[in-house]
C-alpha cells in the first residue's frame, strides 16, 4: 500500500490532468463523438418540446449525461485499458446510481445556490469527486457524496483553485464562442447547435478528466499511483 499524501499538490494535479488526457485521448474519442451526437439529438428535442437547451432538470440531456459521464470517468480511472464494451456495460449497470447521484447533487447544489450562492459553490467543490469515488470505490450515491466531502474538506481551497482555473477558462471560451456568432441563440437545429453540442461535450470531458486527476491525488492508494503524474 502506498503512503497517503499529507498535502494537495496543485501542480501535480494539473500534470496529472494532462497525463490522463494524453493517455486516454484516443480511447475516448469514439465515446465523446457518440455523446456529442446524442446531445445534439436531445438539444433538438428540447427545442421541439419547448425545454431550455442543456439546463439541468429542464433538459432531456439530464437523462443521458450521467451515463456518458460514467463512461468517460471509467476510462480515466482504469489503468488496465478495459475494452470499450466492458466500460459501456459497467456504466449501463450503474446507470441508476449515476442518475441518482446526479439528481441528489444537483438538488443539493441548487438549494445551496438559492441560499446566497456561496453554499452552492461550496457543495459543488466538496462533492466534485463524488462520481469517481462512487465508480472506483463501489459506493452508493449517498456514500459517495459523503466520501467526496471527507476527501475534499481538508484541501478545499487548493481544489477550489484548480476548478476556478478550469471554470474561468470555460467561461472565457464560451464568451468568445457566443460573441463570435457561431453558437445557436435559439436552440434550433443547425450548424450552431451542432457546434454547441460538440463544444459542450468537449468542455465536459475536460472537466471529467480534471475530476479524475483530483480524485487520484486525494484518494492516494495502490490502485491510483499519482507518482506517474511526475
C-alpha atoms as a printed R data frame, in Angstrom:
    type eleno elety resid chain resno       x      y       z
1   ATOM     1    CA   UNK     A     1   0.000  0.000   0.000
2   ATOM     2    CA   UNK     A     2   1.372  3.393  -0.958
3   ATOM     3    CA   UNK     A     3   1.599  6.125   1.683
4   ATOM     4    CA   UNK     A     4  -1.169  8.674   1.796
5   ATOM     5    CA   UNK     A     5  -0.050 12.195   0.872
6   ATOM     6    CA   UNK     A     6  -0.230 14.838   3.563
7   ATOM     7    CA   UNK     A     7  -0.806 17.731   1.191
8   ATOM     8    CA   UNK     A     8  -2.560 18.542  -2.070
9   ATOM     9    CA   UNK     A     9  -0.039 19.132  -4.854
10  ATOM    10    CA   UNK     A    10  -1.641 21.711  -7.164
11  ATOM    11    CA   UNK     A    11   0.969 21.300  -9.882
12  ATOM    12    CA   UNK     A    12   0.835 17.505  -9.810
13  ATOM    13    CA   UNK     A    13  -2.934 17.578 -10.313
14  ATOM    14    CA   UNK     A    14  -2.545 19.753 -13.401
15  ATOM    15    CA   UNK     A    15   0.231 17.498 -14.709
16  ATOM    16    CA   UNK     A    16  -1.957 14.501 -13.967
17  ATOM    17    CA   UNK     A    17  -4.812 16.080 -15.877
18  ATOM    18    CA   UNK     A    18  -2.587 16.430 -18.938
19  ATOM    19    CA   UNK     A    19  -1.132 12.921 -18.420
20  ATOM    20    CA   UNK     A    20  -4.563 11.286 -18.322
21  ATOM    21    CA   UNK     A    21  -5.782 13.195 -21.371
22  ATOM    22    CA   UNK     A    22  -2.667 12.184 -23.292
23  ATOM    23    CA   UNK     A    23  -3.050  8.552 -22.226
24  ATOM    24    CA   UNK     A    24  -6.773  8.241 -22.941
25  ATOM    25    CA   UNK     A    25  -7.405 10.856 -25.617
26  ATOM    26    CA   UNK     A    26  -7.654  8.362 -28.465
27  ATOM    27    CA   UNK     A    27  -9.708  5.880 -26.407
28  ATOM    28    CA   UNK     A    28 -12.371  8.433 -25.511
29  ATOM    29    CA   UNK     A    29 -12.677  9.984 -28.961
30  ATOM    30    CA   UNK     A    30 -15.334  7.493 -30.029
31  ATOM    31    CA   UNK     A    31 -17.308  7.791 -26.802
32  ATOM    32    CA   UNK     A    32 -17.168 11.589 -26.972
33  ATOM    33    CA   UNK     A    33 -18.312 11.604 -30.603
34  ATOM    34    CA   UNK     A    34 -21.354  9.464 -29.793
35  ATOM    35    CA   UNK     A    35 -22.094 11.647 -26.761
36  ATOM    36    CA   UNK     A    36 -21.967 14.812 -28.889
37  ATOM    37    CA   UNK     A    37 -24.318 13.202 -31.425
38  ATOM    38    CA   UNK     A    38 -26.769 12.170 -28.687
39  ATOM    39    CA   UNK     A    39 -26.519 15.616 -27.143
40  ATOM    40    CA   UNK     A    40 -27.355 17.238 -30.477
41  ATOM    41    CA   UNK     A    41 -30.406 14.986 -30.813
42  ATOM    42    CA   UNK     A    42 -31.599 15.806 -27.306
43  ATOM    43    CA   UNK     A    43 -30.938 19.539 -27.730
44  ATOM    44    CA   UNK     A    44 -33.097 19.324 -30.856
45  ATOM    45    CA   UNK     A    45 -35.786 17.511 -28.886
46  ATOM    46    CA   UNK     A    46 -35.605 20.197 -26.187
47  ATOM    47    CA   UNK     A    47 -36.236 22.834 -28.837
48  ATOM    48    CA   UNK     A    48 -39.166 20.906 -30.288
49  ATOM    49    CA   UNK     A    49 -40.943 20.452 -26.944
50  ATOM    50    CA   UNK     A    50 -40.089 23.879 -25.553
51  ATOM    51    CA   UNK     A    51 -37.471 22.988 -22.922
52  ATOM    52    CA   UNK     A    52 -34.374 25.029 -22.179
53  ATOM    53    CA   UNK     A    53 -31.372 23.616 -24.009
54  ATOM    54    CA   UNK     A    54 -28.956 21.914 -21.633
55  ATOM    55    CA   UNK     A    55 -30.411 23.464 -18.476
56  ATOM    56    CA   UNK     A    56 -30.183 20.631 -15.976
57  ATOM    57    CA   UNK     A    57 -33.538 19.198 -14.947
58  ATOM    58    CA   UNK     A    58 -35.179 21.287 -17.664
59  ATOM    59    CA   UNK     A    59 -33.396 19.415 -20.450
60  ATOM    60    CA   UNK     A    60 -33.681 15.862 -21.768
61  ATOM    61    CA   UNK     A    61 -29.867 15.694 -21.715
62  ATOM    62    CA   UNK     A    62 -30.179 15.276 -17.937
63  ATOM    63    CA   UNK     A    63 -31.187 11.666 -18.549
64  ATOM    64    CA   UNK     A    64 -28.345 10.792 -20.931
65  ATOM    65    CA   UNK     A    65 -25.420 12.749 -19.495
66  ATOM    66    CA   UNK     A    66 -24.918 10.610 -16.340
67  ATOM    67    CA   UNK     A    67 -24.355  7.527 -18.491
68  ATOM    68    CA   UNK     A    68 -21.735  9.172 -20.700
69  ATOM    69    CA   UNK     A    69 -20.083 10.904 -17.754
70  ATOM    70    CA   UNK     A    70 -19.833  7.499 -16.118
71  ATOM    71    CA   UNK     A    71 -18.274  6.014 -19.250
72  ATOM    72    CA   UNK     A    72 -15.617  8.733 -19.504
73  ATOM    73    CA   UNK     A    73 -14.835  8.526 -15.785
74  ATOM    74    CA   UNK     A    74 -14.400  4.752 -16.015
75  ATOM    75    CA   UNK     A    75 -11.862  5.199 -18.814
76  ATOM    76    CA   UNK     A    76  -9.972  7.863 -16.839
77  ATOM    77    CA   UNK     A    77  -9.968  5.827 -13.624
78  ATOM    78    CA   UNK     A    78  -8.883  2.482 -15.041
79  ATOM    79    CA   UNK     A    79  -5.270  1.632 -15.750
80  ATOM    80    CA   UNK     A    80  -5.928 -1.716 -17.428
81  ATOM    81    CA   UNK     A    81  -7.063 -0.488 -20.840
82  ATOM    82    CA   UNK     A    82 -10.512 -2.050 -20.468
83  ATOM    83    CA   UNK     A    83 -12.330 -2.884 -23.695
84  ATOM    84    CA   UNK     A    84 -14.999 -0.378 -24.773
85  ATOM    85    CA   UNK     A    85 -17.712 -2.996 -24.337
86  ATOM    86    CA   UNK     A    86 -16.710 -3.590 -20.710
87  ATOM    87    CA   UNK     A    87 -16.805  0.121 -19.945
88  ATOM    88    CA   UNK     A    88 -20.207  0.546 -21.592
89  ATOM    89    CA   UNK     A    89 -21.576 -2.481 -19.773
90  ATOM    90    CA   UNK     A    90 -20.470 -1.254 -16.355
91  ATOM    91    CA   UNK     A    91 -21.811  2.253 -16.987
92  ATOM    92    CA   UNK     A    92 -25.112  0.718 -18.084
93  ATOM    93    CA   UNK     A    93 -25.318 -1.459 -14.981
94  ATOM    94    CA   UNK     A    94 -24.575  1.505 -12.742
95  ATOM    95    CA   UNK     A    95 -26.798  3.955 -14.601
96  ATOM    96    CA   UNK     A    96 -29.491  4.145 -11.862
97  ATOM    97    CA   UNK     A    97 -26.815  5.052  -9.305
98  ATOM    98    CA   UNK     A    98 -25.205  7.539 -11.711
99  ATOM    99    CA   UNK     A    99 -28.553  9.210 -12.319
100 ATOM   100    CA   UNK     A   100 -29.414  9.243  -8.614
101 ATOM   101    CA   UNK     A   101 -26.060 10.803  -7.714
102 ATOM   102    CA   UNK     A   102 -26.530 13.452 -10.396
103 ATOM   103    CA   UNK     A   103 -30.024 14.185  -9.099
104 ATOM   104    CA   UNK     A   104 -29.035 14.364  -5.417
105 ATOM   105    CA   UNK     A   105 -26.002 16.546  -6.014
106 ATOM   106    CA   UNK     A   106 -27.920 18.780  -8.414
107 ATOM   107    CA   UNK     A   107 -30.721 19.347  -5.906
108 ATOM   108    CA   UNK     A   108 -28.266 19.963  -3.067
109 ATOM   109    CA   UNK     A   109 -26.135 22.396  -5.045
110 ATOM   110    CA   UNK     A   110 -29.258 24.101  -6.408
111 ATOM   111    CA   UNK     A   111 -30.682 24.632  -2.934
112 ATOM   112    CA   UNK     A   112 -27.304 25.833  -1.714
113 ATOM   113    CA   UNK     A   113 -27.137 28.322  -4.577
114 ATOM   114    CA   UNK     A   114 -30.518 29.730  -3.577
115 ATOM   115    CA   UNK     A   115 -29.028 30.346  -0.121
116 ATOM   116    CA   UNK     A   116 -26.894 33.334  -1.154
117 ATOM   117    CA   UNK     A   117 -24.962 31.325  -3.803
118 ATOM   118    CA   UNK     A   118 -21.855 30.596  -1.689
119 ATOM   119    CA   UNK     A   119 -23.225 27.408  -0.055
120 ATOM   120    CA   UNK     A   120 -23.977 26.064  -3.519
121 ATOM   121    CA   UNK     A   121 -20.422 26.770  -4.682
122 ATOM   122    CA   UNK     A   122 -19.035 25.128  -1.542
123 ATOM   123    CA   UNK     A   123 -21.110 21.999  -2.073
124 ATOM   124    CA   UNK     A   124 -20.129 21.854  -5.742
125 ATOM   125    CA   UNK     A   125 -16.464 21.739  -4.680
126 ATOM   126    CA   UNK     A   126 -16.956 19.364  -1.756
127 ATOM   127    CA   UNK     A   127 -18.979 16.938  -3.880
128 ATOM   128    CA   UNK     A   128 -16.899 17.392  -7.027
129 ATOM   129    CA   UNK     A   129 -15.292 13.936  -6.907
130 ATOM   130    CA   UNK     A   130 -18.390 12.008  -5.798
131 ATOM   131    CA   UNK     A   131 -18.751 10.379  -9.221
132 ATOM   132    CA   UNK     A   132 -15.210  8.926  -9.394
133 ATOM   133    CA   UNK     A   133 -15.492  7.906  -5.735
134 ATOM   134    CA   UNK     A   134 -18.704  6.007  -6.458
135 ATOM   135    CA   UNK     A   135 -17.279  4.260  -9.521
136 ATOM   136    CA   UNK     A   136 -13.793  3.476  -8.208
137 ATOM   137    CA   UNK     A   137 -14.744  2.545  -4.653
138 ATOM   138    CA   UNK     A   138 -18.055  0.826  -5.446
139 ATOM   139    CA   UNK     A   139 -20.109  3.078  -3.164
140 ATOM   140    CA   UNK     A   140 -23.739  4.124  -3.317
141 ATOM   141    CA   UNK     A   141 -24.700  7.703  -4.233
142 ATOM   142    CA   UNK     A   142 -25.105  8.973  -0.652
143 ATOM   143    CA   UNK     A   143 -21.910  7.224   0.486
144 ATOM   144    CA   UNK     A   144 -20.064  8.748  -2.470
145 ATOM   145    CA   UNK     A   145 -21.226 12.264  -1.623
146 ATOM   146    CA   UNK     A   146 -20.109 11.770   1.978
147 ATOM   147    CA   UNK     A   147 -16.744 10.332   0.958
148 ATOM   148    CA   UNK     A   148 -16.148 13.153  -1.524
149 ATOM   149    CA   UNK     A   149 -16.912 15.665   1.239
150 ATOM   150    CA   UNK     A   150 -14.370 13.957   3.515
151 ATOM   151    CA   UNK     A   151 -11.669 13.790   0.834
152 ATOM   152    CA   UNK     A   152 -12.012 17.423  -0.210
153 ATOM   153    CA   UNK     A   153 -12.766 19.295   3.019
154 ATOM   154    CA   UNK     A   154  -9.151 19.414   4.261
155 ATOM   155    CA   UNK     A   155  -7.944 20.601   0.846
156 ATOM   156    CA   UNK     A   156 -10.904 22.801  -0.048
157 ATOM   157    CA   UNK     A   157  -9.042 25.893  -1.227
158 ATOM   158    CA   UNK     A   158  -6.483 24.111  -3.442
159 ATOM   159    CA   UNK     A   159  -9.297 22.085  -5.032
160 ATOM   160    CA   UNK     A   160 -11.307 25.285  -5.407
161 ATOM   161    CA   UNK     A   161  -8.291 26.898  -7.099
162 ATOM   162    CA   UNK     A   162  -7.957 24.085  -9.625
163 ATOM   163    CA   UNK     A   163 -11.633 24.226 -10.523
164 ATOM   164    CA   UNK     A   164 -11.550 28.026 -10.603
165 ATOM   165    CA   UNK     A   165  -8.913 27.909 -13.349
166 ATOM   166    CA   UNK     A   166 -10.969 25.363 -15.278
167 ATOM   167    CA   UNK     A   167 -14.261 27.242 -14.931
168 ATOM   168    CA   UNK     A   168 -12.611 30.563 -15.795
169 ATOM   169    CA   UNK     A   169 -11.232 29.010 -18.958
170 ATOM   170    CA   UNK     A   170 -14.620 27.536 -19.869
171 ATOM   171    CA   UNK     A   171 -16.361 30.870 -19.300
172 ATOM   172    CA   UNK     A   172 -13.781 32.765 -21.352
173 ATOM   173    CA   UNK     A   173 -14.011 30.290 -24.227
174 ATOM   174    CA   UNK     A   174 -17.822 30.277 -24.057
175 ATOM   175    CA   UNK     A   175 -17.976 34.077 -24.237
176 ATOM   176    CA   UNK     A   176 -15.671 34.115 -27.243
177 ATOM   177    CA   UNK     A   177 -17.756 31.392 -28.878
178 ATOM   178    CA   UNK     A   178 -21.040 33.196 -28.195
179 ATOM   179    CA   UNK     A   179 -19.833 36.607 -29.364
180 ATOM   180    CA   UNK     A   180 -18.377 35.036 -32.499
181 ATOM   181    CA   UNK     A   181 -21.952 34.318 -33.563
182 ATOM   182    CA   UNK     A   182 -21.285 30.603 -34.015
183 ATOM   183    CA   UNK     A   183 -23.400 29.485 -31.056
184 ATOM   184    CA   UNK     A   184 -27.079 28.691 -31.559
185 ATOM   185    CA   UNK     A   185 -29.093 31.512 -29.990
186 ATOM   186    CA   UNK     A   186 -32.487 29.862 -30.358
187 ATOM   187    CA   UNK     A   187 -31.575 26.205 -29.860
188 ATOM   188    CA   UNK     A   188 -32.961 25.440 -33.309
189 ATOM   189    CA   UNK     A   189 -31.296 22.609 -35.273
190 ATOM   190    CA   UNK     A   190 -28.453 23.793 -37.475
191 ATOM   191    CA   UNK     A   191 -24.697 24.350 -37.524
192 ATOM   192    CA   UNK     A   192 -24.824 26.445 -34.359
193 ATOM   193    CA   UNK     A   193 -26.494 23.654 -32.410
194 ATOM   194    CA   UNK     A   194 -24.014 21.108 -33.769
195 ATOM   195    CA   UNK     A   195 -21.140 23.270 -32.546
196 ATOM   196    CA   UNK     A   196 -22.885 23.773 -29.188
197 ATOM   197    CA   UNK     A   197 -23.148 20.010 -28.784
198 ATOM   198    CA   UNK     A   198 -19.517 19.351 -29.711
199 ATOM   199    CA   UNK     A   199 -18.110 22.125 -27.525
200 ATOM   200    CA   UNK     A   200 -20.340 21.274 -24.569
201 ATOM   201    CA   UNK     A   201 -19.176 17.663 -24.783
202 ATOM   202    CA   UNK     A   202 -15.516 18.642 -25.090
203 ATOM   203    CA   UNK     A   203 -15.665 21.002 -22.105
204 ATOM   204    CA   UNK     A   204 -17.409 18.362 -20.005
205 ATOM   205    CA   UNK     A   205 -14.841 15.707 -20.932
206 ATOM   206    CA   UNK     A   206 -12.039 18.068 -19.861
207 ATOM   207    CA   UNK     A   207 -13.845 18.593 -16.553
208 ATOM   208    CA   UNK     A   208 -14.246 14.849 -16.050
209 ATOM   209    CA   UNK     A   209 -10.536 14.219 -16.520
210 ATOM   210    CA   UNK     A   210  -9.748 17.064 -14.142
211 ATOM   211    CA   UNK     A   211 -12.048 15.432 -11.585
212 ATOM   212    CA   UNK     A   212 -10.268 12.109 -12.134
213 ATOM   213    CA   UNK     A   213  -6.873 13.736 -11.544
214 ATOM   214    CA   UNK     A   214  -8.124 15.372  -8.328
215 ATOM   215    CA   UNK     A   215  -9.606 12.089  -7.139
216 ATOM   216    CA   UNK     A   216  -6.348 10.255  -7.775
217 ATOM   217    CA   UNK     A   217  -4.481 12.903  -5.799
218 ATOM   218    CA   UNK     A   218  -6.857 12.751  -2.834
219 ATOM   219    CA   UNK     A   219  -7.609  9.014  -2.842
220 ATOM   220    CA   UNK     A   220  -3.961  8.002  -2.958
221 ATOM   221    CA   UNK     A   221  -3.886  4.192  -2.862
222 ATOM   222    CA   UNK     A   222  -2.135  1.361  -4.621
223 ATOM   223    CA   UNK     A   223  -4.808  1.465  -7.319
224 ATOM   224    CA   UNK     A   224  -4.232  5.152  -8.032
225 ATOM   225    CA   UNK     A   225  -0.494  5.796  -8.056
226 ATOM   226    CA   UNK     A   226  -0.106  9.542  -8.645
227 ATOM   227    CA   UNK     A   227   3.664  9.146  -8.998
228 ATOM   228    CA   UNK     A   228   3.011  8.599 -12.698
229 ATOM   229    CA   UNK     A   229   1.951 12.252 -12.860
230 ATOM   230    CA   UNK     A   230   5.506 13.281 -12.004
